[in-house]
Amino acid sequence: MAVPLPTAETRWRCTLCGNLTRFDVTRSTKVVEYVHLDLGGEPKVEEREVVNETIESVRCRWCNAVDQIELVDRPGASAGA
């Protein structure tokens, strides 16, 4: 089940237990990174571009529900518009 990412107006909520704050997110990400190696050979990522990102699953940390996550409005989200 695909779970959309929260936005500035929405957040995740577990429909089983009501959790709004703790989730384990499994995602696949494809990135292009500019890696700079110093003279000692230590790498440092200086630029990172996300080419593709997919949320595979979101699991509630409180009750372990995987298929019970929904998007709900953030408090006051419509007031800021």
N, C-alpha and C positions, 0 to 999 in steps of 0.2 A: 504494500500500500504506500503510495507516494504521499509524503507530507510536505506541504508548502512551507517555505521559510517565513518566519514572522517578519512583519514590516514595521514601520514607525507607528502604525495605527493598530497593529494586532500583536498577539503573543500566543504561545502554546498553552494549552490546558489539557490535563488528563481528565477524560470524561468519567473514568472509573473512580478516582479518589479525589479529584479536584486540584491536584498539584499544579502550581503555576511557575515553579522556580528551578526544579532539578530534573534534567533529562540527559540520557546518554544518546548521542547523535552519531550514527554511522553514515559517513559520506564518502563519495568517490570524487577526487579532485584531479584535474589535469591542469598543470601550471607550466609556464615558461619562466625560468629564473635566470637572472644575470648574477653569476657567482664570481666574486673577486677573491683571488688567492693572494695572501700577503707573501713576503719573501720567505717566510718560514713554512709556507705551504698550508696555512690555516685558511679555510674557506669562510667567506661571509657573503650572504645573499644580500645584494644591494637593491635589486628590483625584482618584483614578483608580479606576474600577470596571470590571473585565473582565466583559463581558456574555457573550461567546462567544470561545473560542479553539480553533483546530484546527491540529494539526501536520500539514502537508501532506507533508513529506519530511524524512528525516534522512540526511545523506550523511557517510560516513567521510572525515575530512580526510587520513588516511594513504594509503588505497588508492582513494578515490573511489567506493566501493560505495554504492549507494542502497538496494538491496533486501536487504541482508544485516545489518540492524541488529536486535538482539533485546534483550529485557530479561533480565538475570541478577541473582541475589542479590548484595547488597553484602556485603563481608566483615564478619563480626561482627553482621550485622543481627538474626539470631535470638538472639544473646547478650544484646542490649539489651532484648528483650521480656520 
